[in-house]
Amino acid sequence: MAEIITKKFNAGTPSVLKNVKYGTDWPVVYIINNSKEAYVGETTDASIRSNQHLANEVRRKLDTINIIGDDTFNKSSILDLESFLIKYMSADNKYLLQNGNGGLQNHNYYQRKMYEDKFKEIWIQLKSKGLVKNDLRMIENTDLFKYSPYKSLTVDQYMIVNDILTDLASLVNKKQPATFVVEGGAGTGKTILGIYILKLLMQAKDTKTIEIEEDQVEKSLSEILTINDAVDDLKIGLVIPMDNLRTTLKKVFKNIKGLSPSMVLSPHDVGKNDTIYDLLIVDEAHRLRRRKNLTQYGTFDANNKKLGLGKDGTELDWILLKSKYQLFFYDEGQSIKPTDIRKEDMSKLMLRKNYHPYRLDTQLRCLAGGNEYVDYIKAIFSNKPPKKRIDFKKYDLKLFDDVNKMVEDIKAKDKEFGLCRNIAGYAWKWNSKGKKLPLHSNGSNSDSGVYDLEIDGYKYIWNSKATDWINSPNSVNEIGSIHTTQGFDLNYTGLIIGNELKYDLKNNKFIVDRSNYYDAKGKADTTDEELLQYLINIYQTMMLRGMLGTYIYVCDYGLREYLKKFI
């Protein structure tokens, strides 16, 4: 069983550790902390390593060192444990971590499963000693965990980060502007990658916090330092087009050392201020807007006028004009309404000098189904459906005939796993919007008779909050829209497909029923073909929210019968 040995962290620590079990000549992980901050590291000699840390003025502010040792530890296992602790302690939020995030990468090694079980036991020991606050399951459901920059990257993510930073460093030093575009479907880790890169660049501005672990000298980190030398005050912003996700990330950034809520920007923020950014990282770039079907044309036109774009300028144009370098994370399949910039707008970026494209393919959200599940869903909602049915053994995919059974099953899953929600397409009027509803209603406002969705006699209300709905107290009793979930993870999704999307069993094709689609801005000035593609994008995106499973209820008889062939 692993042991945690706690000692004071001061000038005498190196000598003390020479006489402590696991203190010298043995692979260990350690936590150095005071009441507010902590640093997590790994070493093969804690005595020597502590002496090196004492030479760092930032590290000297800490006063306690905790050595985590085990007779079975080896170099691979301690690298993995270090990564595990950084990832979870950063989201546990008892301490602000002094760590950088440049060396965290997933890798396999002998008996990794055995060590992962041991790590969970170590976490329980840390909790008993007061070094961490929360259980692992609770942490995993928090936004701070899901959007933490301290994530271990997959191989393809790591390669992309390394390539981007290498190219960016070279171009900055040559003073040559450039555009980077990372394409990837829902759940491939685009948001995490953007935050990861932002954190790497911001920590490079404060070289006091950069400390390369023994034999983990990362090429990417050295490349960042050349950027730091080339630019005195690197101005970086993270642009998030959707209000909901932007609000969530601002809250997350409050609790990450080196990051600030002010770094999270809307496209309007970029357009209206006078700042020229060195780098703008744009997440969900497919949701940047053009001048069509807007709710407020005045502010949009004011930014276009200020930037000399006339009335044809887009938020994409604003980003390009207000930054020297741009990094876009883009997925054509998640464009959901006519306001979104078109594919051809993004394609024009290829004509720019120093255009660098990348591709993310590994599925990180729907892990139990993997890329096979994603491809299967896309095939089902296409004119080339799967030739045979696939039963996913680990991913919980079900089609329901009773909508309320599905809604209640999702509520039960929420009690078991947390973060399980029911969502739907915009196929019902929003009668409850702006009305004060009971905090713990059971889906409808029984006192006033206010409800939005009625299906087979069952009544439900739409999401009562526009921002951070997933974490709101009554969300499990409500039905969320696409706008409350795009960019977010759920454990289980209960999806209601409304009567705006139907299936013609005779002619074997999907059809649109405009009369049952209540997003006025989402359907205005669209052909049936365009609207159909938006609806398919919406439902495909919704079906890729659940990490453990997706439950589905379909209103249209034809579409339900069609889906029964596959689900």
N, C-alpha and C positions, 0 to 999 in steps of 0.2 A: 504493500500500500504506500502511496506517495506521502511524503512528510513535508510540512511547511515549517521552516525554522526562521524565527523573527529576531532580528538584532537592530540596534541603533545604527543609523547611517551617519558616520562622522569620520574624522581623520583616522580614528583607530580601527575602523571597520576592516580594512584589508588584513591587519594582523589578527583580529578576532576570528575572521573566517578561515584562517589557516588551521585553526584548531577545532573547526566545526565540521560535522558530517556533511559531505557533499560540498564543502567550502572550497576545496581545491581539486584540480585534476579529475573532474567529473561533469558530464553534461547536465545542466540545470536550467530552469527558467526562474527569473526573479522579478519581484515587484518592488520598486522603490517609491515611497509615498510620503506625503505629509497629510494634513487634514483636507486639503483641497485638490492637490494635483498628484499624478502618479506617472511612473514610467515602467514599461514592461520590456524585458530583454531576455536574451538567452546567451549562454556562454559555456565553455568547457572548463573555465576556472573562475569562480565567483570572486575569489580574493583579488586576482589581478584585474578583473573587469571593474570591480568596485573602485579600485584606485584610479582607473581611467575616468570613471564617472565623476570622481571628486575633483578632477581638473576642469570640469565643465561648470561654469557659474550658475547656469539654469538648473542643473541637476543638484547642485549643492544646497538648493532651497528645500530639498526633501530631507526627511529626518529618520526614516525607518526603511529597512530592507528585509524582504521576505524571500527566502530561498526555497524553491519547490524542487525537491529531489526524489528520486525513485531508483531502486537498484536496477530496473529494466530500461532506464532512459538511454537513448542513443541520439546521435546528432539529428537524424530525421525527425524523431519524435519530439524533441524539444523545439525544433523549428515550427512544427505543427502546433504544439501547445502554445508557443509564443503568439502565433497568428490567431489561435482560438481565443486566448485571453484578451488580446488587443481588440478583436472584433466585438466580443461580448462586454468587456469592461467599458469600452467607449460608449456603448448604448445603455449600460447599466446606470451611468450618469452619477455615480457616487463621486468620481474624480474626473477632472479634465485631464486628458492624457497629453503628456509631452511628446509622445511618439510621432515620428513621421509615418508615412504610409507607403514608402517606396519599395519595401522588400517583401510584401505580402503576396504570395502566389500559391495556388493549390498544387500539390504534388502527391503522388502515391508512394507508399513504401511498405515494407514487410510488416504484417500484423497491424496495419493502421486501424482496423475496426476495434481491436483490443485496446489500443491507446485512446481512441475516441471515447470509449466507455470509461476509461480511467480519467479522462479530462472532465467528464461530468461529475465524477466523484470528487475530483479536486475542487470543482466549483462549489460543491456543497460544503467542503472544508473551508474554503475562502469565505463563504457566507457566514458560517459559524464563528469565524474570527472577526467578522465585521468589515472585511475588505471589499465585499460586494453586497448589494442590497436585494436584488431580485432573482427569482427563479428563471432558468433559461427559457422556458416556454413563454413566460410573460415578456421577456426581453425581445424574443423573436417576433412578437406581434406589434412592437412599437415602431413608429415612423423613424425614430432615431437609429434603430437597428437596420431597418430596411434601406435607409438612405445614408448610412454611414460611409465615410470615405475609407474606413479601415476594413475593407472587404478583401478577401483573398481572391485574386483574379484567376479566371480560367486561362488556358494557354493562349487562345485566340485573343482574349481581352489584353493579356499581358503583351503580346506581340504588337497589337495595335497601339497601345500606350507607348511602347518603346519606339516604334516607327514614327508616331506623331511627334514625340518630344525630340527625337533625333533630327527630324526634318525641320521642326519649328526652330530649334536652336541654330541650325545652320542658316536658315532664312533670316532670322532676327539679326544675326551677326553680319549678314550681307545687306541688311536693310531692304529686303525684298518682301513685299506683302504676299499673302497666300491664303487659300481657302481649303479647308479640310472637311470632308463629308463622310460620316460613318452611317451606313445603311444597316438596318436590322429590324426584324419583326418584333411583335409584342413579346416581352419576357426575355429578351436577349441581353438585358443589362445595360441599355443605353444610358439611362439616367445615372446609374451607379458609376459608369465610366466617366461621364462628364464631371461628377462631383469628385471622383478620385483624382482626375487630372487637375482640377481646380485646387484641391488640397495640396498636391505635389508642388504646384507652381507657387502657391502662397507660402508654403513652409520654406521654399528656397530663398524667399526674400529675407528671412530671419535665419541667417547661417548659424546662430547660436544653438538652435534647436536641432540642427542636422548632425547626426552622429551615426556614422556607418558601422554597423555591427560586424566586428571581426572579419569574417570571410564573405560578407554579403555585399560587397561593393557593386552597386547597381549602375550599369551604364546609363540608364535613364536619368538617375539622380545627378551624375556628373554632367550630363547634357543640360539639365535644368540650371546648374550653377553657371554655365556659360551664358545662358539667357540672362541670369541675374547680373552678370558682369556687363552685359551689353545694354541693359535697360535700367536706368536709375530708379524709376518708380513704375513698375509694371502694373498697368491698370487692366484688371480682368473683371468681367461680369458674367454671371450665369443667367441667361435669358429663358424664362419659362412663359410661354404664351397663355396657359390656362390659369385662371384665378385660383382654382381649387388647389392644384399642385404647388403653385407659387406660394400660397399661404402656408402650406404644410412645410415646405423647404425653408422658409424664413424661420419657422419655429425650430426646425432641426439645427439650423446654422447657429442659433443662439448658444447651443450646447457643445460646439466643436471648437476646440482651441485653434486659433488662426483663421477662422471663418467668421463672417458677420452677416446678419440678415440683409444689410444694405447691398451685399454682393448679388442678391437675387433680384432680378429686374424683370419688368414687363417690357414688351416691345415699345410701348408708349413711353416708358421711362427713358429708353435709349433715344427715341426720336426727339423728345422734348428738351433734354438737357444739352449742355454745350460740350460735354466730355467726349473726347475722341479716345476710344479704348484701344489698348494694344491688342487684346484678345477678347472676343465675345464667344462664349460657349453657349450654343443654342440647343436646348433639349426640346423634344416634340416639335421639331421644325415644320412638320407637316401641318401644324395648327397655327402657323403664322398666317395673318389675314391679308386678303386683298380688298379692294374697294368694291365690295358687292354684298348685298343683304346684311349690312351692318346695322346695329342698333343706334350707334352714335356716329354720324358722318362728320360732325363739326370738329372734334378733336383729331380725327384721322386726317381730314383735309388740312388742318392747321399744321400738322407735322409735315405733310407732303409739301405745303407751301414753304415752310421754313427751310426744307432741304432742297427746294427747287425742283420738285418732281412732278408738278402739275397735279392732275387728278388721277393719274394712272399708277402712281407709286404704291408699292406694297410694303408690308413690314419687313419682308426680306430685303428690299432696297434700303430701308433704314439701317438694318444691321450692316450691310456692305459699306454704306457711306460713313458710318460712325465707328468703324474699327479697321485696324491694319491687318489683323488676322481673324479668321472666323472658323469655328469648329461646329458643324451642324450634325445633329443626330436626327435621322430621318427615316420614316417608314410610310411609303405611299399608301399602304393598306390601312392606315389609321386616319386618313383624311375622311371626315364625316359630314361635311356640309359645304355649300357653295362658297362660303366666306373663306375657306382655307385656300392657301396658295395652290396653284396647279402643278402637276408633275412637270410640265414644260418650263415653269418658272425655275424649278430646281435644276432641270437639265441644262439651262443656260449657264449654270456655274461651271460646267465642264469646259466652257470656252475661255474661262479666266486663266491668266498666267499663274503658274504654280498651283494648279488644282490637284488635290491629293484625295483619291477615293479609298474607302476601306469597307469591309463587310463583316458583320457579326452574325454568326449562324447558330451557336450553341444555345439551346433553350435552358434558361435558368429558373423561370417561374414555375412552369408546369413540369417539374422535374420527373414526377412519377409517370408522366406520359411522354415527355421528351419531344424531340423534333417529329417523331412519328405521329403524335397526337396533333401537333400544329398542322402538319401536312394533311392529316385526315380531315380536320375541320375545314381547311381551305378547299379541299376537294369536294366535300359535301355541299358547300355553298358555291359551287361552280357548275358550269354546264358539262363538266367531265367528272361525274361523281365516282367514288371508289367502286371498283369491280367486285369487291367482297367486303363483308363486315369485319371490323376488328374489335375484339373485346379486350379492353385494356385491363390487365389484372391488377395493376397498382394504382392506376388513376381512376377515380370514382366518377364515371360518366353515366347519367341516367336520364331517361325521358319519362315524364309523368303525365297521367291522364287526369289527375285531380290537382288543380293549382294550389289549393289550400294544404294538401298533403305535402307538396313540395315546400311551401312557405314554412310550415311547421317543422319539417325535417331540417331545413336550414337553421331555424332557431335552435333546434336540438344540437346540431353540429356546432353552433356558436357557443353553447354551454360547455361542449366538450373541448373544442380547439380555440375558441375565440376568433374574431375577425372573419365571420361568415355573414354574408349579406345577400338579400334579395334585390334584384335589379330588373329593369325592363326597358324596352324601346318606347319612344315617345308616342304611344298610340292611344293616349287618353288625355282629356283636358286636365289642366292643373287648377282644379276648383279650390284647393286648400292654400294656394299661394298667397302669402301675406296675411293669412288668418292665424290667430293664436290658437294653438292646439294643445290638448293635454300632454304633459311631458311623457307620461307613460301610457299613452293610448295603445290599444291593441291592434293598431293598423288603421282604424277609422275613428273619427271623432263622433262617438255615440251620443254625446250631449247635444251637439248642434246638428248632427246628421251630415257633416261635411266629409266627403270622401272623393277620391279621384278615380281609382280603378275599380270597376265592378266586373267580376268574371264568375259566371255560374252562381250568382247570388252572394259571393264573397266580396267584401269591400275593403279597400286599402287606400292609404294616402302616399303621395309622393314624398321625396326627401324634404324634411322641414327646414334643413340648413343647406345653403348654397356652397359653403366652404367647410372643409374638414368634416363632411357628413359621416364618413366611415367611422370616425372616432366619437361621434356625438352620442349622448346617452340613449336616445330612442331609435337609433338607426336600425337596430335589429327588427323593430316593429314596422318599419317603413320600406318603401320601394325606391331604390336609387335610380337615377338616370345615367346615361353614358358620361355626362359631364362630372358626376360625382366620383367616377371610378377610373377614368382614363389616366394611365400613368401609375396606378396604385396596384398593390398586391392584395388578394384575399386568400384565406385558406380554402373556403368553399364559396361558390357562386350559385345562387338560385336565379335562373334567367327566365323571364317571361317574354316570349316573342309575340308581339301584338298583331292585330289584323291589318296593319299596313304592309306587311310582307306575307304574300300568299304563294301557293304552289299549284300550278295547273297540272293535275294528274294526267289529263288526256293528252296534252301537248308536251309534257315533261319539261316545264320551265318555270322559273320564278317570275312572279308578277307583283306590281306595286298597286296598292289601293290608296291613292292620295287622300281620299276622304277620311281615312283613319290615321293619318299622320299629322300630328298637332304642332310640329316645329315649323311655324310659318316661315321663318327666315331660312330654315333648312331645306324647304322645298320650292321656294319662290324662284322663278326664272330657271327652272331645270326641266330637262326632258325626262320622260319616264325612264329612259336608259340610264341617265345620270343619277336620278334619284334612287334607282334600284342599286346601283353600285355603292352609293353612300350608305344605304340600309344594310347591305351585305357587309360592308366595312365595319359598321357599328356593331352588328351582331357577332361577327368574327372576333372583333376586339373584346367584346364582353365575354365571349366564351374562352378567352385566354387570360382571364383575371385570376381564376382559382388555381392555387398551387397544388391542392390535394384532390379537388374534384369540382365538377360542374353538373348541376341539376337543371333540367330544362322543362318548361311547360309551353306549349304552342297553342295559340288561340285558333288559328285557321286549320280546318279539318284536313285539307289537302297537304299542307306543309307538315302536319303531324304524321300523316300516313307516310309521306316521303321519308321523314326522319326515322321512322320506325324500321326502315330497311337497314339503317346504319347504327342506330343507338338502341 
